[in-house]
Amino acid sequence: MIREPVAGTIEVSTGTMGGKTGRYEKRLADLDGLYRDGAAFKAHAAAVGNPVVYAVEDFRPTDRPGDLIYGVTRMSPGRIGREFFLTRGHIHAKADRPEIYYGQQGHGLMQLESPEGETRIVEIRAQTICYVPPYWIHRSINVGDEDLVMVFAYPSDSGQDYGIIDASNGMRHRVMADEKGGWELVENEAYLPRTATNVADIMKTHA
């Protein structure tokens, strides 16, 4: 059966989307354990409570191969110690599936990590399109002083694997505020590299 075309209107000021079929959000408490400075996290939570750090609204027509999921994500500005607010991050459960992000507002980074542990950073501002190739772990980071709003799209059968980051005690690098008002990459001392077997399993094609 041929489905009808649809449209979804993005409200940039609120980071919301008309015509959505789903929404989820992550509050500050959901990000406990992601930051290096645990004391700073507890102090921040004590000061501000448990606000929404980021929210995602999406349209999911089907989960069949060949279809697309699209939506919008909005992330608040903020820091825990020297680390900026970030998403949990993931690799696609079918790791050979790509994704695109299209900046609408704010200043963010897409932090990407290959299965072997190489790091890449793509800066995202309004009107920037970021292509996340297959097999890359990725997370979004708000390094600006306003909401980061991005539109995204990825194949409907991609799925998400969040555990790959947890298994390595985080990503190989942390994005930290520097002394000049910008950002820098700092090695994550707790990082556990993946074994050759881990990498080979990730790189298998999932048709």
C-alpha positions as MATLAB code, in Angstrom:
seq = 'MIREPVAGTIEVSTGTMGGKTGRYEKRLADLDGLYRDGAAFKAHAAAVGNPVVYAVEDFRPTDRPGDLIYGVTRMSPGRIGREFFLTRGHIHAKADRPEIYYGQQGHGLMQLESPEGETRIVEIRAQTICYVPPYWIHRSINVGDEDLVMVFAYPSDSGQDYGIIDASNGMRHRVMADEKGGWELVENEAYLPRTATNVADIMKTHA';
ca = [
       0.000    0.000    0.000;
       1.288    3.428   -0.936;
       1.219    5.835    2.008;
       0.261    9.501    1.806;
       2.950   12.213    1.912;
       3.162   14.209    5.131;
       4.789   17.429    6.342;
       6.283   18.359    9.696;
       6.830   22.010   10.610;
       9.792   22.884   12.837;
       9.348   25.559   15.492;
      12.953   26.602   16.025;
      12.302   28.769   19.087;
      10.987   25.760   21.024;
      12.717   22.921   19.200;
       9.406   21.203   18.499;
       7.874   19.636   15.406;
       4.319   19.529   14.160;
       3.071   16.166   12.928;
       5.310   14.158   15.254;
       4.462   10.589   16.213;
       6.768   10.439   19.236;
       8.744   12.408   21.794;
      11.285   11.582   24.456;
      13.419   13.677   26.760;
      16.458   13.274   28.966;
      16.669   15.076   32.263;
      19.796   15.930   34.185;
      19.503   12.832   36.374;
      19.513   10.625   33.255;
      23.033   11.876   32.449;
      24.549   10.975   35.814;
      27.845    9.127   35.258;
      28.638   10.675   31.871;
      30.802   13.470   33.264;
      34.320   13.259   34.682;
      33.627   15.581   37.622;
      31.054   13.720   39.703;
      31.163   16.289   42.490;
      30.385   19.084   40.028;
      27.449   17.050   38.718;
      25.994   16.628   42.209;
      26.488   20.320   42.983;
      24.805   21.359   39.737;
      21.864   19.011   40.357;
      21.486   20.371   43.892;
      21.376   23.913   42.520;
      18.996   23.449   39.571;
      17.037   20.272   40.325;
      16.283   17.917   37.449;
      15.565   19.984   34.309;
      15.196   18.630   30.791;
      18.639   18.761   29.145;
      17.531   17.608   25.718;
      14.340   16.500   23.996;
      13.660   14.722   20.714;
      10.474   14.775   18.651;
      10.244   12.512   15.620;
       8.083   11.081   12.879;
       8.373    7.304   12.481;
       6.356    6.105    9.486;
       7.509    2.442    9.707;
      10.530    0.427   10.833;
      10.959   -1.223    7.443;
      14.176   -1.020    5.366;
      14.038    1.774    2.806;
      11.951    4.107    4.954;
      13.163    7.146    6.933;
      12.717    8.458   10.460;
      13.125   12.213   10.832;
      12.717   14.730   13.609;
      14.163   17.547   15.655;
      16.358   17.619   18.755;
      16.727   20.540   21.162;
      19.485   20.743   23.784;
      19.846   23.353   26.512;
      23.150   25.177   27.042;
      25.064   24.344   30.194;
      28.168   22.798   31.713;
      29.138   20.324   34.382;
      32.507   21.573   35.571;
      34.378   22.144   32.305;
      32.254   19.719   30.267;
      29.369   20.918   28.142;
      25.878   19.443   28.096;
      25.813   16.423   25.783;
      23.658   13.539   24.626;
      24.258    9.953   25.721;
      25.466    9.065   22.215;
      25.099    5.833   20.272;
      26.035    3.760   17.276;
      23.277    2.379   15.126;
      22.282   -1.174   16.010;
      22.660   -1.840   12.283;
      26.023   -0.121   12.216;
      26.148    0.350    8.440;
      23.279    2.858    8.549;
      24.161    6.587    8.188;
      22.475    9.703    9.576;
      22.310   13.408    8.789;
      21.877   16.391   11.098;
      20.908   19.865    9.908;
      21.622   22.770   12.260;
      18.777   25.214   12.842;
      20.004   27.280   15.797;
      22.924   27.496   18.189;
      26.490   26.228   18.167;
      27.122   22.554   18.654;
      29.523   19.761   17.924;
      28.991   16.289   16.592;
      31.594   14.123   18.301;
      32.274   10.977   16.299;
      34.367    7.958   17.159;
      35.335    5.080   14.880;
      35.214    1.506   16.193;
      39.039    1.635   16.413;
      38.858    4.750   18.625;
      39.635    7.581   16.193;
      37.914   10.882   17.047;
      36.393   13.357   14.611;
      34.576   16.617   15.383;
      32.088   18.382   13.103;
      30.991   21.868   14.180;
      27.302   22.543   13.654;
      25.699   25.956   13.375;
      22.516   27.145   11.664;
      22.401   25.905    8.061;
      25.170   23.329    8.608;
      24.516   19.775    7.426;
      26.508   17.053    9.175;
      26.756   13.636    7.566;
      27.418   10.789   10.009;
      28.792    7.900    7.931;
      28.043    4.248    8.681;
      29.942    2.620   11.577;
      30.610    5.833   13.521;
      29.590    6.290   17.153;
      28.221    9.803   17.601;
      26.933   12.233   20.206;
      25.830   15.878   20.140;
      27.326   18.570   22.380;
      26.052   22.113   22.949;
      29.094   24.402   23.193;
      27.103   27.619   22.760;
      25.094   29.849   25.061;
      21.642   29.209   23.551;
      19.550   26.151   22.717;
      21.068   23.874   20.093;
      18.357   22.844   17.627;
      18.986   20.300   14.865;
      16.861   18.370   12.392;
      17.903   14.756   11.763;
      17.036   11.838    9.490;
      18.150    8.204    9.398;
      16.963    4.858    7.959;
      13.970    3.458    9.805;
      15.589    0.090   10.523;
      18.785    1.571   12.030;
      18.086    1.131   15.737;
      20.357    2.534   18.452;
      23.021    0.866   20.577;
      23.811    3.023   23.621;
      25.783    0.338   25.421;
      28.849    0.622   23.183;
      29.875    3.863   24.922;
      29.204    2.480   28.403;
      31.332   -0.593   27.644;
      34.342    1.650   26.942;
      33.781    3.910   29.972;
      32.801    6.748   27.683;
      34.211    8.040   24.427;
      37.962    8.292   23.927;
      37.976   12.080   24.287;
      36.035   14.536   26.397;
      35.048   17.942   25.021;
      36.040   20.518   27.639;
      35.800   24.305   27.861;
      39.185   25.919   27.351;
      40.567   29.119   28.894;
      39.716   31.227   25.837;
      35.984   30.636   25.836;
      36.168   27.826   23.297;
      36.540   24.079   23.564;
      39.253   21.457   23.441;
      39.588   17.683   23.331;
      40.985   15.994   26.433;
      41.862   12.306   26.734;
      39.419   10.243   28.774;
      41.701    8.506   31.278;
      39.110    5.787   31.973;
      38.627    4.847   28.298;
      38.781    1.132   27.463;
      39.755    0.480   23.806;
      37.755   -2.103   21.895;
      39.411   -5.386   21.041;
      40.036   -6.521   17.485;
      37.116   -8.917   17.919;
      34.845   -6.077   19.059;
      35.805   -4.011   16.022;
      35.286   -6.915   13.614;
      31.817   -7.537   15.047;
      30.860   -3.876   14.598;
      32.136   -3.786   11.027;
      30.016   -6.704    9.891;
      27.450   -5.570    7.357;
      23.834   -5.807    8.493;
      21.828   -5.951    5.299;
];
